[in-house]
């Protein structure tokens, strides 16, 4: 598995294993340990979480698995997120659905995440979504404190537009290491709104959530989805891939910004498909065939 250098002290596996749906997988702690180890054996060492996933339960579930297997945590790069609040029996103090990037909330979130994961450090903390009230002075201060205390080693953002990324980054001593955004053959925004251009300019490696469009590519029936699926099937045949998901991962990985797709499945066979896709090589003709199918109109 290819390794991606995010800064002088941090590398990710090119594919990332995502745990948004962990609680839906109905795994025992022992079964989860085995899944983590099996995925690790495929070369995927980076895991993606958020405090809110699974109604604030996924981090803790993952941490229980890490507690069982001594030394497993040290093999992984843990990414987690904070900044979203909503009403929940797990967070009775939350009065409404809102964003919160205050120093107090970020520190409390990190302390909870550390406890949940049974660890004393987080490799990368992301601000989950853009907060209209985000104070860059305050965020810079709390990031510096968390870094100094050794609780968070690196910082990034998620779902930030280029102007928002640049704004926050300009206030930070330790620059942002990633922007996690939605990218798939059905979501071309990052290609067209300057997000990936900025990542290349700043030498920052983006993460891609929902690379398979939440499964819509496989089952959707509207005209655009059918058109994209047809293009993917044609390329699949040309490159002798087993399934179109392999083609999708190859398509994402071909972009020069070094997109790191998040594979959000608890099924090892689906994860192996992503690994197979990472070994496929597409031509420019094949890449643009998929891109144009999604656009619905030819490139200029």
C-alpha positions as CSV (number, residue, x, y, z in Angstrom):
1,X,0.0,0.0,0.0
2,X,1.3,3.4,-1.0
3,X,2.2,5.8,1.9
4,X,1.3,9.5,1.6
5,X,3.5,12.1,3.4
6,X,1.4,14.8,5.0
7,X,4.3,16.6,6.7
8,X,7.7,15.7,8.0
9,X,6.3,13.7,10.9
10,X,3.1,12.2,9.5
11,X,2.2,9.6,6.9
12,X,-1.1,8.1,6.0
13,X,-1.9,4.9,4.1
14,X,-3.3,5.9,0.6
15,X,-6.6,4.3,1.5
16,X,-8.3,5.2,4.9
17,X,-10.7,2.9,6.8
18,X,-13.8,4.8,7.9
19,X,-15.9,4.0,11.0
20,X,-19.0,6.2,10.5
21,X,-21.2,3.1,10.3
22,X,-19.3,1.0,13.0
23,X,-22.3,0.6,15.2
24,X,-24.3,-0.8,12.3
25,X,-21.8,-3.6,11.7
26,X,-22.8,-5.4,14.9
27,X,-19.3,-6.6,15.8
28,X,-18.2,-7.9,19.1
29,X,-15.0,-6.3,20.4
30,X,-13.0,-9.4,19.4
31,X,-14.5,-9.3,15.9
32,X,-13.6,-5.6,15.6
33,X,-10.0,-6.3,16.7
34,X,-9.8,-8.9,13.9
35,X,-11.3,-6.5,11.4
36,X,-8.8,-3.8,12.3
37,X,-5.9,-6.3,12.1
38,X,-7.1,-7.7,8.8
39,X,-7.4,-4.2,7.3
40,X,-3.9,-3.4,8.7
41,X,-2.6,-6.5,6.9
42,X,-3.9,-5.0,3.7
43,X,-1.7,-2.0,4.3
44,X,-4.4,0.4,5.5
45,X,-3.1,1.9,8.8
46,X,-5.2,5.2,8.9
47,X,-8.6,5.2,10.5
48,X,-11.2,7.9,10.3
49,X,-13.6,8.8,13.1
50,X,-15.7,11.6,14.5
51,X,-17.0,12.3,18.0
52,X,-20.6,12.3,16.7
53,X,-20.4,9.0,14.8
54,X,-22.9,6.4,15.9
55,X,-24.7,8.8,18.2
56,X,-21.4,9.5,20.0
57,X,-20.6,5.8,20.3
58,X,-18.2,4.8,17.6
59,X,-15.0,6.2,19.2
60,X,-15.7,4.3,22.4
61,X,-16.5,1.1,20.6
62,X,-13.2,1.4,18.7
63,X,-11.3,2.2,21.9
64,X,-12.6,-1.0,23.5
65,X,-11.0,-3.0,20.7
66,X,-7.7,-1.1,21.1
67,X,-7.8,-1.9,24.8
68,X,-8.0,-5.6,24.1
69,X,-5.1,-5.8,21.8
70,X,-1.9,-4.3,23.3
71,X,0.2,-2.4,20.8
72,X,-2.5,-2.1,18.2
73,X,-3.1,1.6,18.7
74,X,0.6,2.4,18.0
75,X,0.3,0.8,14.5
76,X,-2.5,3.2,13.5
77,X,-3.0,6.8,12.6
78,X,-6.2,7.9,14.3
79,X,-8.1,10.8,12.6
80,X,-11.2,12.2,14.5
81,X,-13.3,15.3,14.3
82,X,-15.2,17.7,16.5
83,X,-17.3,20.8,16.2
84,X,-20.8,19.5,15.7
85,X,-23.4,19.4,18.5
86,X,-26.9,17.9,18.4
87,X,-29.4,16.7,21.0
88,X,-28.6,13.2,22.2
89,X,-29.1,11.0,25.3
90,X,-25.3,10.6,25.2
91,X,-24.8,14.4,25.4
92,X,-27.6,15.8,27.6
93,X,-25.8,19.1,27.8
94,X,-26.4,19.7,24.0
95,X,-29.5,21.9,23.7
96,X,-29.7,22.1,19.9
97,X,-28.1,21.3,16.6
98,X,-25.3,23.7,16.1
99,X,-21.6,24.1,15.4
100,X,-19.1,24.9,18.1
101,X,-15.5,25.6,17.6
102,X,-14.9,27.4,20.8
103,X,-11.8,26.6,22.9
104,X,-13.9,25.1,25.6
105,X,-15.8,22.7,23.3
106,X,-12.7,21.6,21.4
107,X,-10.8,20.9,24.6
108,X,-13.7,18.9,26.0
109,X,-14.2,17.0,22.8
110,X,-10.5,16.1,22.6
111,X,-10.5,14.9,26.3
112,X,-13.5,12.7,25.6
113,X,-12.0,11.3,22.4
114,X,-8.8,10.5,24.2
115,X,-10.8,8.6,26.9
116,X,-12.9,6.9,24.3
117,X,-9.9,5.6,22.3
118,X,-8.0,4.6,25.4
119,X,-5.0,6.6,24.2
120,X,-3.0,9.6,25.2
121,X,-2.7,11.2,21.8
122,X,-4.7,11.8,18.6
123,X,-2.8,11.8,15.3
124,X,-5.0,14.3,13.5
125,X,-8.0,16.3,14.8
126,X,-10.3,17.8,12.2
127,X,-12.8,20.7,12.5
128,X,-15.8,18.7,11.2
129,X,-17.7,21.5,9.4
130,X,-17.3,25.2,8.8
131,X,-18.6,27.2,11.8
132,X,-19.9,30.6,10.8
133,X,-18.8,31.8,14.3
134,X,-15.3,30.2,14.1
135,X,-12.8,32.6,15.7
136,X,-9.4,31.9,14.1
137,X,-7.5,33.5,17.0
138,X,-9.3,31.1,19.4
139,X,-8.9,28.0,17.2
140,X,-5.2,28.8,16.7
141,X,-4.7,29.2,20.5
142,X,-6.4,25.9,21.3
143,X,-4.6,24.0,18.6
144,X,-1.3,25.3,20.0
145,X,-2.2,24.3,23.5
146,X,-3.3,20.8,22.4
147,X,-0.1,20.3,20.4
148,X,2.1,21.6,23.3
149,X,0.3,19.2,25.7
150,X,0.9,16.3,23.3
151,X,-2.8,15.5,23.1
152,X,-3.1,16.2,19.4
153,X,-0.2,15.9,17.0
154,X,-1.7,17.4,13.8
155,X,-4.7,19.4,12.7
156,X,-6.9,19.6,9.7
157,X,-10.4,20.5,8.6
158,X,-13.4,18.9,6.8
159,X,-15.8,20.3,4.3
160,X,-14.0,23.6,4.1
161,X,-14.1,25.7,0.9
162,X,-10.8,27.1,-0.4
163,X,-11.3,30.6,1.1
164,X,-12.2,29.1,4.5
165,X,-9.2,26.8,4.4
166,X,-6.9,29.7,3.6
167,X,-8.4,31.9,6.2
168,X,-7.9,29.5,9.1
169,X,-4.6,28.2,7.9
170,X,-3.2,31.8,7.8
171,X,-3.6,32.0,11.6
172,X,-1.9,28.7,12.5
173,X,1.7,28.1,13.5
174,X,1.3,24.4,12.6
175,X,-0.4,24.3,9.2
176,X,-3.4,22.2,8.4
177,X,-2.5,18.8,7.1
178,X,-5.7,17.9,5.2
179,X,-9.1,18.9,4.1
180,X,-11.6,16.0,4.1
181,X,-14.3,16.7,1.5
182,X,-16.9,14.7,-0.5
183,X,-15.5,13.4,-3.8
184,X,-16.9,10.8,-6.0
185,X,-17.9,10.4,-9.7
186,X,-21.3,11.8,-8.6
187,X,-19.8,14.7,-6.6
188,X,-17.4,16.8,-8.7
189,X,-17.5,19.9,-6.6
190,X,-13.9,19.6,-5.4
191,X,-12.6,19.4,-8.9
192,X,-14.5,22.5,-10.0
193,X,-14.6,24.8,-6.9
194,X,-10.9,25.2,-6.4
195,X,-10.6,22.8,-3.5
196,X,-8.2,20.4,-5.2
197,X,-6.4,23.2,-6.9
198,X,-5.7,24.7,-3.5
199,X,-4.6,21.3,-2.1
200,X,-2.0,21.1,-4.9
201,X,-0.9,24.7,-4.4
202,X,-0.4,24.2,-0.7
203,X,1.0,20.7,-1.0
204,X,-1.8,19.5,1.2
205,X,-3.2,16.0,0.7
206,X,-7.1,15.8,0.7
207,X,-9.2,13.0,2.1
208,X,-12.4,11.9,0.3
209,X,-15.5,10.9,2.1
210,X,-18.3,9.0,0.4
211,X,-16.1,8.0,-2.6
212,X,-18.9,5.6,-3.7
213,X,-21.6,8.2,-3.3
214,X,-23.2,6.3,-0.4
215,X,-23.9,3.4,-2.8
216,X,-26.0,5.5,-5.1
217,X,-23.7,4.7,-8.0
218,X,-24.7,1.0,-7.7
219,X,-28.5,1.4,-7.3
220,X,-29.5,4.9,-8.4
221,X,-32.0,5.1,-11.3
222,X,-31.9,8.7,-12.4
223,X,-30.5,9.6,-15.8
224,X,-27.1,10.9,-14.5
225,X,-26.4,7.9,-12.2
226,X,-27.3,5.5,-15.0
227,X,-25.0,7.4,-17.4
228,X,-22.1,7.3,-14.9
229,X,-22.6,3.7,-14.1
230,X,-22.6,2.8,-17.8
231,X,-19.3,4.7,-18.2
232,X,-17.8,2.9,-15.2
233,X,-19.0,-0.5,-16.5
234,X,-17.3,0.2,-19.9
235,X,-14.0,1.1,-18.2
236,X,-14.3,-1.9,-15.9
237,X,-14.5,-4.2,-18.9
238,X,-11.5,-2.4,-20.5
239,X,-9.2,-2.8,-17.5
240,X,-10.6,-6.2,-16.5
241,X,-11.7,-5.1,-13.0
242,X,-14.0,-7.2,-10.9
243,X,-16.5,-4.5,-10.1
244,X,-17.1,-0.8,-10.8
245,X,-16.0,0.2,-7.2
246,X,-12.5,-0.8,-8.2
247,X,-12.7,1.6,-11.1
248,X,-14.0,4.4,-8.9
249,X,-11.0,4.1,-6.5
250,X,-8.6,4.0,-9.4
251,X,-10.3,7.1,-10.8
252,X,-10.0,9.0,-7.6
253,X,-6.4,7.9,-7.0
254,X,-5.3,9.1,-10.5
255,X,-5.7,12.8,-9.5
256,X,-2.4,14.4,-8.8
257,X,-3.5,15.9,-5.5
258,X,-3.1,12.5,-4.0
259,X,-6.7,12.0,-2.9
260,X,-7.0,9.6,0.0
261,X,-10.4,7.9,-0.2
262,X,-12.2,6.7,2.9
263,X,-13.5,3.2,2.6
264,X,-16.4,3.1,4.9
265,X,-17.3,-0.6,4.9
266,X,-17.1,-3.3,7.6
267,X,-16.9,-6.0,5.0
268,X,-13.4,-7.1,4.3
269,X,-14.2,-8.1,0.7
270,X,-15.4,-4.5,0.0
271,X,-12.1,-3.2,1.5
272,X,-10.1,-5.6,-0.6
273,X,-11.9,-4.2,-3.7
274,X,-10.6,-0.8,-2.8
275,X,-7.1,-2.2,-2.5
276,X,-7.5,-3.9,-5.9
277,X,-8.6,-0.5,-7.3
278,X,-5.5,1.1,-6.0
279,X,-3.5,-1.2,-8.3
280,X,-5.4,-0.3,-11.4
281,X,-4.1,2.2,-14.0
282,X,-6.6,4.2,-16.1
283,X,-5.8,6.1,-19.2
284,X,-6.7,9.8,-19.6
285,X,-9.3,8.7,-22.0
286,X,-10.9,6.4,-19.5
287,X,-10.7,9.0,-16.7
288,X,-12.4,11.7,-18.8
289,X,-15.0,9.3,-20.0
290,X,-16.2,9.0,-16.4
291,X,-15.8,12.7,-15.7
292,X,-17.8,13.7,-18.8
293,X,-20.5,11.2,-18.0
294,X,-21.0,12.8,-14.6
295,X,-20.9,16.4,-16.1
296,X,-23.6,15.5,-18.6
297,X,-22.0,17.7,-21.2
298,X,-18.7,17.4,-23.0
299,X,-15.6,19.3,-21.7
300,X,-15.0,22.6,-23.5
